[in-house]
Amino acid sequence: MVQGIANWNTEETEEWLQQYVDDWVAFYRKHTNDGEVASYIPELQKANPDALGIVIKGNNGITIRSGDTEDPFTLQSISKAITFAVACMERGVSYMLQQVDVEPTGEAFNSIMHLEMKQVKKPLNPFNNAGAITVTSALPGDTSDDKLEPVLKLLEDMLGNRPELNADVFKSERDSSTRNRAIGYYLLEVGFLESDLDITLETYFKQCSIDVTIDDLARIGMILANDGMDPKNGEEIIPRQIARITKVLMLTCGMYDASGKFATYVGIPAKSGVSGGILAAVPPRVRDESMPFTDGCGIGVYGPALGEEGNSVAGIRLLRHIATQWDLSIF
């Protein structure tokens, strides 16, 4: 375990941590062979299955980058965390929690079995597809571009630049998402949607098709870890209550039906996407021993080879190793 240094905010220490992370990425890259890139969205099949990268941005100013850090990819389900925060900012927390619950489902992200079997009055959480589509329908605006605008604006506020929509992925997702259309029609039938079905789904496909890098994910994670405040300038970008609720949902529901195992063995609020990205937020922690990033950090991971639940195989194993070595778990 890496420990024993009193001051982690030094250039020498940053170089030392970089060596550790480089070694760990090189070791876990071989685990990409244990997964496969997503195939149900044709455009995602073009990703390099051997890619693996990580960026860690600390509130103390230390940044570690290793592996395939330059590859752009689309947010996919990571967008659900952003869109939920935006919906809460636009419509209010109390209102949004009347539209979606905060309970894990224990089922696949694209399942509606809990809606049909349990006859619930609202989707169980905003991170499965049914809940996410419901949240998207609550965004203000009469067109998909109107609805997407506050999502892009929040991302721009966090990243310092406006991310772009990947038109090829959007078209691929729109033309192949039979299951999501079925979910949408079910939500429409039971009265969960607040806007036109076609506009809602088009917005949902667009939010999933926003291009980012793992540098972007690490910065978003850093701001969430800091309860919505940018540690560089002290600006509140996401209200504290909303940031905290989002982190709780990331911890309990953010890794599809592997969320319980991830919380147990990694213990970090995180949200994954089927493009291979993982957004993680490590809040400040109190530890007796000297450890890196005790004042919090954001982590972005990219590894498009997925396991059965739709999460990056090598990415999760890399995160688990780092969380163990540096005692990043919030528990």
Sequence and secondary structure as in RCSB ss.txt:
>XXXX:A:sequence
MVQGIANWNTEETEEWLQQYVDDWVAFYRKHTNDGEVASYIPELQKANPDALGIVIKGNNGITIRSGDTEDPFTL
QSISKAITFAVACMERGVSYMLQQVDVEPTGEAFNSIMHLEMKQVKKPLNPFNNAGAITVTSALPGDTSDDKLEP
VLKLLEDMLGNRPELNADVFKSERDSSTRNRAIGYYLLEVGFLESDLDITLETYFKQCSIDVTIDDLARIGMILA
NDGMDPKNGEEIIPRQIARITKVLMLTCGMYDASGKFATYVGIPAKSGVSGGILAAVPPRVRDESMPFTDGCGIG
VYGPALGEEGNSVAGIRLLRHIATQWDLSIF
>XXXX:A:secstr
     S   SHHHHHHHHHHHHHHHHHHGGGGGG B   SSGGGGGS TT  EEEEEETTS EEEEES S  EE 
GGGHHHHHHHHHHHHH HHHHHHHS      S TT  HHHHHH  SS S TTSHHHHHHHHHTSS SSHHHHHHH
HHHHHHHHHSS   B HHHHHHHHHH HHHHHHHHHHHHHT  SS HHHHHHHHHHHHTBEE HHHHHHHHHHHH
TTTB TTT  BSS HHHHHHHHHHHHHHTTGGGHHHHHHHT S EEE TTSEEEEEE     SS  TTTT EEEE
EE   B TTSSBHHHHHHHHHHHHHTT    
